[in-house]
Amino acid sequence: MRAGFQLIDVREPYEVARGAHPRAINIPLSELQHRIREMDRSRPVAVVCQSGARSANAASQLVRYGFSRVASISGGMSAVNRLSGRSL
């Protein structure tokens, strides 16, 4: 994972409790609109969920909120773990 990215995990807390990337900030999709100020608009954003569906939804929302550098990680947490060499 590139160091300049904010990694946002949009899974629910009970899912994150089973394992999360140490750099990820957990902002559940259901809370994204209300917690948008916790994110830095000047940095790129990578969004992850369990499988990729919620992260795609979150990425679309972030673009509507004015974030310009947003990526949804297709494949969810298993893809993040492969990219970072971790196993949860």
N, C-alpha and C positions, 0 to 999 in steps of 0.2 A: 504494500500500500504506500503510495507516495506521501512523503512527510507533510506536504502542504495542504493535503485534503482534510476536511472535517468528515469523519465517518459517523453517520447518523443511523442508528439502529431503530427502526420503526416497529419492532415487535413489542408485544405486551410484556409487562414486567414478569409475569409467570414464565414466559418463554425465555427471557433473558436470564432468569435465575438458573436455568439449565445449562447455560454457557453463553459467554459473550466475548467479543474481541476486546482486549484491554484498552484500545484507543477509542472505542465506540462510545458515543453519547446516546443514551436511550431516551428517545422522544417518541412514544407510541403514536402511530398514525392518527388515532382518535384525539390526541392532544396537540398535534402539529400546529394547527392554526393559532392556538393560544400560547404556544411556547416558541414561536418564531423568533422572538427577540433574543433567545439564548444562542442563536447561530450568528456567525460572522459573515456578512454579505460579501466581504472582500476576499474571502477564501473559497476555493472550489469545494463542492459538496459531493460526497459519495453516499448513496442511501442504500441500506440493506435491510432485508427482512428474512423470513425463513426460506421462502422459495423464489421470490422475485416479484410477485404480484403487488403486494402492498408497497414495495419500494418504488415500483413504476408509478403507482398512484401518487406517492409522496413526492417523487421527482417532478411530476406534472404540477402539483400544487406549489412547489417551491419556485418553479419558473413563473407561475402566475403571481407569486408574491414578490417577484423582482430579482430572484437569484439568477445569475446568467451562466454560471459554470456548474451544472448539475449532472450527475450520472447515477443511474440506477444499476446496481450490481446484479446482473442476471445470474440466476443460480443460487441466490441467497447466501446464507452463512457458510454452506459447504464451499462455495466459490471463494469467499473471503479467507477461509481457513487454508485452502489450497494456495492462494496468492501469498499469504503471509507465512506459509510453512507450519501452521499450527494445526492442532487437532483438539477439538472440544469433546 
